Amino acid sequence: MGKRLREFTRLILDQQKPVPCTNQPDVFDLDLYWKPSDHSVRQIAISTAKEMCSRCPVKNECLDVALAEKIDVMIWGGLTPAERETLLVAAQRKRARIQN
């Protein structure tokens, strides 16, 4: 576990208000909802998790950790793994343009 992830875990545990993922962690685990025949169930899980993230007091910190640690599972900071990958690729391209 990386340093940022450890710090984030401490932040969650220190929260005065519970964060959604501590109350219903299964909603954020997309692997539980991945069956080719159940695409609609997966979409409902994604929508539910994103809605919960939208009200989370540590959403931005959560996304920062997921990007820094390159976490490629579950919903983190309101984004799916594919959405986070898109952000990382865009940031890498931007850095490359700036350096050239």
C-alpha positions in Angstrom: 0.0 0.0 0.0 1.4 3.3 -1.1 2.0 6.3 1.2 -0.9 8.3 -0.3 -3.3 5.4 0.2 -2.3 5.0 3.8 -2.8 8.7 4.4 -6.2 8.6 2.7 -7.2 5.6 4.8 -6.3 7.5 7.9 -8.3 10.5 6.6 -11.4 8.4 6.1 -11.1 6.8 9.6 -10.7 10.3 11.1 -13.9 11.7 9.4 -16.5 13.0 11.7 -19.2 12.1 9.2 -19.1 8.6 7.6 -18.2 8.5 4.0 -20.4 6.4 1.6 -17.9 3.8 0.8 -17.5 2.8 4.4 -21.3 2.2 4.7 -21.8 0.3 1.5 -18.5 -0.8 0.1 -19.9 -3.4 -2.3 -21.6 -0.7 -4.4 -18.1 0.5 -5.4 -16.7 -2.9 -6.4 -17.6 -3.2 -10.1 -16.2 -6.7 -10.3 -19.2 -7.9 -8.3 -21.4 -6.6 -11.1 -19.5 -7.8 -14.1 -21.4 -10.4 -16.0 -21.9 -9.9 -19.8 -25.6 -10.7 -19.5 -26.1 -8.2 -16.6 -24.8 -5.0 -18.2 -27.8 -3.0 -16.9 -27.1 -4.2 -13.3 -23.5 -3.0 -13.7 -24.7 0.4 -15.0 -27.1 0.8 -12.0 -24.2 0.0 -9.7 -22.0 2.6 -11.4 -24.8 5.2 -11.2 -25.4 4.4 -7.6 -21.7 4.7 -6.6 -21.3 7.9 -8.6 -24.3 9.4 -6.8 -22.9 8.5 -3.4 -19.5 9.9 -4.4 -21.1 13.2 -5.4 -22.1 13.8 -1.8 -18.8 12.6 -0.3 -16.7 15.0 1.7 -13.5 13.4 0.6 -14.3 12.8 -3.1 -11.4 14.9 -4.4 -8.9 13.4 -2.1 -10.2 9.9 -3.1 -9.7 10.7 -6.8 -6.2 12.1 -6.2 -5.2 8.9 -4.4 -6.7 6.6 -7.1 -4.8 8.5 -9.8 -1.5 8.7 -7.8 -1.6 5.0 -6.9 -2.9 4.0 -10.4 -5.7 2.0 -8.8 -7.5 0.2 -11.7 -10.4 -1.3 -9.8 -13.6 0.0 -8.3 -15.2 3.4 -8.3 -12.8 6.0 -6.7 -13.6 9.7 -6.5 -16.7 9.2 -8.6 -14.9 7.7 -11.6 -14.7 4.3 -13.0 -11.3 2.7 -13.8 -11.7 3.6 -17.5 -12.6 7.2 -16.7 -9.5 7.5 -14.5 -7.3 6.0 -17.2 -8.6 8.6 -19.6 -7.6 11.3 -17.2 -4.1 9.8 -16.7 -3.6 9.6 -20.5 -4.7 13.1 -21.0 -2.4 14.4 -18.3 0.5 12.4 -19.8 -0.2 13.9 -23.2 -0.3 17.4 -21.8 2.9 16.9 -19.9 4.6 15.6 -23.1 3.4 18.7 -25.1 4.7 21.1 -22.4 8.1 19.4 -22.4 8.4 19.5 -26.2 
